[in-house]
Amino acid sequence: MRRYDLLIFDFDGTLADSFPFFLEVFDTLADAHRFNRLDRARLDELRGCDLPQIMRHLGMPRWKLVPVAMHFRTLMAQSIGRIRLFDGVPDVLRAAAADGVLLAIVSSNSEHNVRAVLGDNARLFSHFECGASLFGKRRRLRRVVRGSGVPGERVLCVGDEVRDIDAAHAEGLDFGAVGWGYARPEALHARAPKLMFGSVAEMAAHLAMPVEH
């Protein structure tokens, strides 16, 4: 019986409740970068898709991902005061840090936005790998693990998207999938994460206990 000694969190949809803002600005992004607007009637269906499938639905070539992501970060920065952490998240972070667990963030969002939403909780994190490309999280995860000195088998990645699971599994890392973010729980479960969390309270209860391997 043992715990994880390093928790690597995704940010949007995992720690921060930013999905409503993403939906609000989506059409602005679509019009500015000339891809299809979001069909709200198919939103639940799309939440069950991986990123390449979503891009095909939107008619978005891969090369547009970088400018679209940068534009989204800028829009969020302009409205950063509206983005909040999910209820209970600060307590989870403080409890883990107080127990000696290292905390890190690997995110496609900017470090400025991440730190602004975290507020005082930012001091709890020892590693920030932000501004990752939407397909570039694997390299960032590897950098955090190497920098931490924690063996891979004692690391848990926590996120809300299929691509997060794929990146963690590619690095041989355990993954805890959260069911309150961007992707539908069924889509995450299909990727066989080590853990599934249905609520922040469930995540808090589990991470407070040793993990058996």
Steps between C-alpha positions, in 0.01 A plus 500: 500500500639840406388837373592700194780745571443725196164614366505659154177686432346624181343841554196583285208275584698327775587768753333800334137522392578655162277293270207748513738778396641282221148446364426871528796605287502204261310671220729802527797268448327314216418819310845651553685187384251378241383164624151373575302639788405259774172316451358518853259216420801270450698621801450187707600285203815704442600471866531129431747552213876530504671815373561383139133406468391838633734679260356310204148593609600866523689502171812619685841406359768415753707807420226723640526352848781730609339833398162389634651397834688829526183695423308305766769573760476870416122503531521320833762744629261785422228333708714317754300625797204292381687168514490314829641180641246225548354487849721293726810516281697736729442262791628206295813689400574625851449156655729331249772762539476483879551123475825552313371416153658700216254681273548596135293636215531411134261713297437639155397824666746776581685509831365851554140379477567193711666697778231768492222247555693304761573814699675422829475130418768544233765487772407137564636394160864422439476462120312692231516375143257730320437599142529139384371425154176303496695196381817579695424403856705182500830688479389738775403211728841344446670828590304534824569142609872532429519834676320370806723200555193290583494149348237462230311234691434752779351761267130555430379722217153649546295640213172517312585426136582196291821659376614540862456127560682414178795722592527352850475142378763568233736595784402197708329712764181426692202719422205619706212614277254761627140486387410867537706651217503525123471132403217263582584243771424213262764624254756519777409160640551344157869599522536292820634757746637365828242700695168672429373786713132589479530809719758722666398348834570151364840612377577654839402183684713281276809716491497518880555122511801285407480347154559128453692369201 
